[in-house]
Amino acid sequence: MRYRFIILLLLSFVILTVISCKDKEKKTDDTTQTPENKSADLTQEEIDSLLSQWDYSNDSGQVTMMVFGENGEAEYIVEHPENVFLKTATGIEYKIVKASKSRKTPKIGDVMYMNMSYSTEKGDSLLFSSSDLNEEFKMRLAAPSDKGCIEEAFMLMHEGDSAVIKVDAIKFFVKSQGKASIPAFIRKGDRLVFNVKMKKIVSGIDYANANKEVIQKRIEEENSLINRFLIGKNYPQKKTDSGLYILTINKGAGKKPAVGNTVKIDYTAAFIDGSVFDSTLERAEPFSFVIGKKQVIVGLEEAVMNMQVGDHCLVIIPFRLAYGEQKYGNVIPPYSTLVFEIELLDAK
């Protein structure tokens, strides 16, 4: 009897131990999920909602972030709040300084009303500030011209957000702005720092409808200016379906450019009142760009594609084929009708 009692006691202890371990294991499974498993249970909307509640304060001195690398290992990064940036796979670095509750993000074709400035990363050169303009700054969101461009960064923001964004400087000037030359002080690897407040986002259709009368009035005024400009111009004329006017001064006999060709041109650019604002002849340096890469305004690209190597033409570009209702730099006002005198030197 004594031995039987001892055996039963041992069996009871083993059974209780197994049950306790199973229960502990179950609780551990329920409460210690990996980051991958935990995030998989959240919708993107819930994740965005959590992110929007982050608020870094300079009073805290430092911020500790846990980051998971490609191998799944976690590491802790301790930084000052003002230095904590998120980085996209395409190389954009951004920090949401103030997150709004809105979930509205800009889509291609939307008009964005913003406060915006950008400077070199060293902070020694302020290159643009919307506060210097006499009117509310707005711009239409174009399709990203390349991976990691500023257009892609705008699409990360919500209406009401304020953000600091870092993008590759050369990519911004060449891809986003379509410039053939960049400022002399910009070097490979340099970045620009944008300070942006996304004040309001208006769909392209809503913007067009709201401004239909204004735009129509501008078109009528522009047509009157173009008709007066054409008086006395006895060159052969062609008007394209888009509204571009091409007047041939001298006819060449070379090839006609195609998409993908690199073309070289000499040009003098002026407003329709005759005021010249740019000329390759003054610089003694022809301008080159690639057809189909959106490196120049639509009207200029269309004009060159209607020419042959050796052609010397006068081209009238309506504002809607140039910079539209936007101001460009400190030179070109909104609704500007441009006149280019172009000689197509090469296409290959």
C-alpha positions in Angstrom: 0.0 0.0 0.0 2.8 2.3 0.9 4.6 1.8 -2.4 1.3 2.2 -4.4 0.6 5.5 -2.6 4.1 6.8 -3.5 3.6 5.8 -7.2 0.2 7.6 -7.4 1.7 10.7 -5.8 4.5 10.8 -8.4 2.1 10.3 -11.3 -0.1 13.2 -10.0 3.0 15.5 -9.8 4.0 14.6 -13.4 0.5 15.2 -14.8 0.2 18.6 -13.0 3.7 19.6 -14.3 2.8 18.8 -17.9 -0.5 20.7 -17.7 1.2 23.7 -16.2 3.8 23.8 -18.9 1.2 23.5 -21.6 -0.8 26.3 -20.1 2.3 28.5 -19.8 3.3 27.7 -23.4 -0.2 28.7 -24.6 0.0 32.0 -22.8 3.4 32.6 -24.3 2.1 32.0 -27.8 -0.8 34.3 -27.2 1.2 37.2 -25.9 4.7 37.1 -27.6 4.2 37.4 -31.3 7.0 38.4 -33.6 6.9 41.8 -35.3 6.0 40.0 -38.6 3.0 38.2 -37.0 1.8 41.1 -35.1 1.8 43.5 -38.1 0.1 40.9 -40.2 -3.0 41.2 -38.0 -3.2 44.9 -38.6 -4.7 46.6 -41.7 -2.8 49.3 -43.5 -5.3 51.8 -42.2 -4.6 50.7 -38.6 -0.9 50.9 -39.1 -1.2 54.4 -40.6 -3.4 55.4 -37.7 -0.7 54.3 -35.2 2.1 56.1 -37.2 0.1 59.3 -37.3 0.1 59.3 -33.5 3.9 59.5 -33.3 5.1 62.8 -31.9 8.8 63.3 -31.4 9.6 66.1 -28.9 12.9 67.9 -28.7 12.4 67.9 -24.9 13.0 64.2 -24.7 16.6 64.6 -25.7 16.9 61.3 -27.5 14.7 58.8 -29.3 15.3 55.0 -29.3 14.0 53.1 -32.3 14.1 49.4 -32.9 14.8 48.5 -36.5 14.6 45.1 -38.1 17.2 44.4 -40.8 16.9 42.2 -43.9 18.1 39.2 -41.9 15.4 39.7 -39.3 17.7 40.8 -36.6 16.7 43.7 -34.4 18.9 46.6 -33.5 18.3 49.7 -31.5 19.2 53.1 -32.8 19.5 56.0 -30.5 19.1 59.4 -32.1 18.1 63.0 -31.4 14.4 63.4 -32.5 15.3 66.0 -35.2 17.6 63.5 -36.9 15.1 60.5 -37.1 14.1 59.9 -40.8 12.4 57.0 -42.5 13.9 55.8 -45.7 12.1 54.3 -48.7 13.4 51.5 -50.9 14.0 54.1 -53.6 16.3 56.3 -51.4 14.0 59.0 -50.3 14.4 60.1 -46.7 11.5 61.7 -44.9 10.2 62.7 -41.5 6.6 63.6 -40.8 7.0 66.6 -38.5 3.3 67.0 -37.9 0.8 64.4 -38.9 -2.8 65.3 -39.8 -5.8 63.1 -39.2 -6.7 63.1 -42.9 -6.1 60.0 -44.9 -6.2 61.9 -48.3 -3.1 61.6 -50.3 -2.4 63.3 -53.7 -2.8 61.3 -56.9 -1.2 62.0 -60.3 -3.0 65.0 -61.9 -4.2 66.4 -58.5 -3.4 70.0 -57.7 -1.5 70.5 -54.4 -1.6 73.7 -52.4 1.6 73.9 -50.4 4.0 75.9 -48.4 7.4 74.7 -49.7 11.0 75.6 -49.6 14.2 73.7 -50.5 17.8 74.2 -49.9 21.1 72.3 -50.0 21.6 69.7 -47.3 24.4 71.8 -45.8 21.9 74.6 -45.4 24.1 77.1 -47.1 21.9 77.8 -50.1 18.1 78.4 -50.0 17.1 77.7 -53.6 13.4 78.2 -53.4 10.7 79.4 -51.0 7.0 79.7 -51.8 6.8 82.5 -49.2 8.6 84.7 -51.8 5.7 84.4 -54.2 2.9 87.0 -54.4 0.3 84.3 -54.8 -0.7 81.0 -53.2 1.7 78.3 -54.3 0.2 75.3 -56.0 1.4 72.7 -58.4 0.0 69.8 -60.3 1.4 66.4 -59.3 3.1 64.8 -62.3 3.9 61.1 -62.6 7.2 60.3 -60.8 10.0 61.1 -63.4 12.3 58.4 -61.8 12.6 56.3 -58.7 13.3 58.4 -55.6 12.2 61.7 -57.1 10.3 64.4 -55.2 7.0 63.5 -56.9 7.1 60.1 -55.2 7.8 61.8 -51.9 4.7 64.1 -52.2 2.6 60.9 -52.7 3.7 59.7 -49.2 2.1 62.8 -47.5 -1.5 63.3 -46.4 -3.5 66.5 -46.6 -2.5 68.7 -43.6 0.9 66.9 -43.0 4.1 68.8 -42.6 7.3 67.0 -43.6 11.0 67.3 -44.1 12.1 65.4 -47.2 15.6 64.6 -48.6 16.1 63.7 -52.3 19.0 63.3 -54.6 19.9 66.8 -55.9 21.0 65.8 -59.4 17.9 63.6 -59.9 15.7 66.6 -58.9 17.2 69.1 -61.4 17.6 66.6 -64.3 14.5 64.4 -63.8 11.9 66.5 -62.0 12.7 69.9 -63.5 14.1 68.6 -66.8 17.1 70.8 -66.8 20.0 70.0 -69.1 22.5 71.8 -66.7 22.6 71.8 -62.9 23.9 74.5 -60.5 27.7 74.5 -60.5 27.9 73.9 -56.7 25.9 70.6 -56.9 28.0 67.4 -56.8 27.2 63.8 -57.3 25.7 62.4 -54.1 24.4 65.8 -52.9 20.9 66.0 -51.6 18.3 68.7 -51.3 16.2 69.2 -48.2 12.5 70.1 -48.7 10.3 71.6 -46.0 6.7 70.9 -47.1 3.3 71.6 -45.7 0.5 69.9 -47.7 -2.2 72.4 -47.1 -4.9 71.2 -49.5 -5.3 68.6 -52.3 -7.8 69.2 -55.1 -8.5 66.6 -57.8 -7.5 67.5 -61.3 -11.1 67.3 -62.5 -12.4 69.5 -59.7 -9.7 72.0 -60.2 -10.4 72.2 -64.0 -14.2 72.6 -63.4 -13.7 75.3 -60.7 -11.3 77.3 -63.0 -13.0 76.6 -66.3 -14.1 80.1 -66.9 -10.7 81.6 -66.0 -8.9 79.2 -68.3 -11.3 79.8 -71.1 -10.8 83.5 -70.8 -7.0 83.1 -70.8 -7.2 80.9 -74.0 -9.3 83.6 -75.8 -6.8 86.3 -74.8 -3.9 84.1 -75.9 -5.6 83.4 -79.3 -5.9 87.1 -79.9 -2.2 87.6 -79.1 -1.1 84.8 -81.4 -3.2 86.1 -84.3 -1.5 89.5 -83.9 1.9 87.9 -83.7 1.3 86.0 -87.0 0.5 89.2 -88.9 3.3 89.8 -91.4 4.9 86.4 -90.8 5.1 85.0 -94.4 6.8 81.7 -93.5 5.0 78.4 -94.2 2.8 77.6 -91.2 1.5 74.5 -89.6 -0.9 74.2 -86.7 -1.0 70.9 -84.9 -4.0 69.3 -83.3 -2.7 70.3 -79.8 -2.6 74.0 -80.8 1.1 74.4 -81.5 2.1 76.7 -84.3 5.2 75.9 -86.4 6.6 78.4 -88.9 9.4 77.1 -91.1 12.1 79.7 -91.8 14.5 77.3 -93.6 13.9 73.7 -94.6 16.4 71.0 -93.8 16.9 67.6 -95.4 18.0 65.4 -92.5 16.2 62.7 -90.5 13.1 63.3 -88.4 13.6 62.6 -84.7 11.9 59.6 -83.1 11.1 58.6 -79.5 14.4 57.6 -77.8 16.6 59.8 -80.0 18.9 62.3 -78.4 18.4 65.6 -80.2 20.7 68.7 -80.3 19.2 72.1 -80.9 20.1 75.8 -80.8 17.2 78.0 -79.6 16.2 81.5 -78.5 13.3 81.5 -76.1 11.0 84.6 -75.7 7.6 85.6 -74.6 5.0 86.5 -77.2 5.7 90.2 -76.7 9.3 89.6 -78.0 11.1 89.6 -74.6 13.9 87.1 -74.7 14.6 85.1 -71.5 17.0 82.4 -72.7 19.3 81.6 -75.6 21.8 78.8 -76.4 23.4 81.2 -79.0 24.4 83.6 -76.2 26.0 80.7 -74.3 27.5 79.3 -77.5 26.3 75.9 -76.2 23.7 73.8 -78.0 21.0 72.1 -75.8 20.4 68.3 -75.9 17.6 66.2 -74.6 16.1 62.8 -75.2 12.7 62.5 -77.0 10.0 60.8 -74.9 11.8 61.3 -71.5 9.7 64.4 -70.5 12.9 66.4 -70.0 11.4 69.5 -71.6 8.0 71.1 -71.8 5.4 69.3 -74.0 5.3 72.0 -76.7 9.1 72.0 -77.3 9.2 68.2 -77.6 6.3 68.2 -80.0 7.8 71.0 -82.1 11.2 69.1 -82.5 9.4 65.9 -83.4 7.7 67.8 -86.3 11.1 69.0 -87.6 13.9 67.5 -89.6 17.6 67.9 -89.0 18.6 71.2 -90.6 15.2 72.8 -90.1 15.1 76.4 -88.7 11.7 77.1 -87.3 9.7 79.6 -85.3 7.4 77.9 -82.8 4.5 79.4 -80.8 3.8 77.3 -77.7 0.4 78.0 -76.0 0.6 78.2 -72.2 -1.2 74.8 -71.8 1.7 73.2 -73.7 4.3 75.1 -71.7 4.0 75.8 -67.9 0.3 76.2 -67.8 -1.2 78.2 -64.9 2.0 77.7 -62.9 4.9 80.2 -62.4 8.2 78.7 -63.4 11.2 79.9 -61.4 11.6 83.7 -61.1 11.4 84.2 -64.9 8.2 82.7 -66.4 4.8 84.0 -65.1 1.6 81.8 -65.1 -0.3 81.5 -68.4 2.8 82.5 -70.4 2.7 82.0 -74.2 6.2 81.2 -75.4 7.9 81.7 -78.8 11.0 79.5 -79.6 13.2 80.0 -82.6 14.8 76.6 -83.1 17.4 75.0 -85.3 17.6 71.2 -85.2 21.3 70.4 -85.4 21.3 66.6 -84.8 19.2 63.6 -83.9 20.6 60.2 -83.1 
